Amino acid sequence: MIGKKNHTVGKLVFVKAGLFTTIQDKGRLNLVDKGIPLSGPMDEEAFHLANLLVRKDPGAACLEIYMGNINLYFTESCQIVCTGANAKIEVDSKVYATNEIINVSAYSRLNIFPFSQGQWLYMAINGTFTSEKVLGSQSFYPKITPLAKFSDSDILIYSSSPTPIPSDFAKIKTKNLPQMIFVPAYRGPSFSSLNKKQQFTLTNTSFTLSTIQNRMGIHLIEKLKHELPELISSPVYPGTVQLTHAGKIIILMKDAQVTGGYHRILQLSARGISRLAQLRPLSNFKFKLIE
């Protein structure tokens, strides 16, 4: 068609890839019965917002960046937006914040500095990030996708949309995390097996995140003593709160296994998973029971 603009294809070079940078889309849905983890974004709310701001499908692939401190080089012009953790973003010496459309020129360098708040940041592009789909998803997962994470000097192909987002597009204010976080959760199958005192402790105590955490799960420092019998393995999902035989509390996250042999005392909502994901080790929070 005469006058029709084409997508521009470019290369994104990971000059400095950071601690853990991956591609995540909505994940591998409906494969739990085959033992395949869901994967997908740790902070689903921020992920959806990133795609909303670039006017894309809410489940489209984004870069998921852990704790910042990365440097990227773009060979072609494009538009991006970053959401989630609070971060200083610099493109060719010009500083931007999260939640605003950033126009990146060809041959530009982008720096994302260590985050001031939160842990996970999502970079969406007005266009597409091109990577192999495995089992219907671009989400990285060890031994399923070719890469578990990006490394220095890796290259990601992208295409930018021929329809730019207007420069007067409204910017959404960056959120600040409150002093006390409440994480919404439903009762799990084993909640009723706890006695009243244990139930009260679980839903009224301030818990602390340990340093043992990743995309598979987060351990809490405080324990919940109990005398519940051992269980056979049963299905678990992202957001399942497990209680081990020794009283350890483990909250499963997006790359968690699909079965587990511990008591399932709570189940986080989607919002609860997003909130918990942005909390750093040694942060405090309370479970907020959803009736």
RABELUR-V389764 format. One record per backbone hydrogen bond with DSSP energy under -0.5 kcal/mol. CO is the residue of the C=O (numbers start at 1). NH is the residue of the N-H. If there is no record, write none. Layout:
BEGIN
CO	NH
CO	NH
END
This chain:
BEGIN
1	4
7	9
8	160
10	158
11	13
11	75
12	14
12	156
13	15
13	73
14	153
16	71
20	66
21	150
22	64
23	140
24	62
25	41
27	29
28	31
31	34
31	36
32	35
35	37
38	28
42	44
43	47
44	48
45	49
46	50
47	51
48	52
49	53
50	54
51	56
52	55
57	60
59	26
62	24
63	65
63	123
64	22
65	67
65	121
66	19
66	20
67	115
68	19
70	112
71	15
71	16
72	110
73	13
74	107
74	108
78	104
79	126
80	102
81	124
82	99
83	85
83	122
86	116
86	117
87	89
88	113
89	96
90	92
90	111
91	94
94	91
96	89
97	100
99	172
102	80
102	104
103	105
104	78
105	108
108	74
109	92
110	72
111	90
111	113
112	69
112	70
117	86
119	67
120	85
121	65
122	83
122	124
123	63
124	81
125	127
126	161
128	130
128	159
129	131
130	157
132	134
134	137
137	134
141	144
141	145
147	141
151	154
154	14
156	12
157	130
158	10
159	128
160	8
162	164
166	169
179	181
181	183
181	286
182	184
183	288
184	269
185	290
186	267
188	191
190	193
190	194
191	194
195	199
196	200
197	201
198	202
199	203
200	204
201	204
201	205
205	207
207	285
208	221
209	282
211	213
212	219
215	255
216	253
217	214
218	251
219	210
222	249
223	225
234	260
237	240
239	268
240	242
240	252
241	265
241	266
242	244
242	250
243	263
244	247
247	224
248	244
248	250
249	220
250	242
250	252
251	218
252	239
253	256
254	39
258	236
260	234
261	231
263	243
263	265
264	190
265	188
266	241
267	186
269	273
270	274
271	275
272	276
273	277
274	278
275	278
276	279
280	283
283	209
284	181
285	207
286	183
287	289
288	185
289	291
END
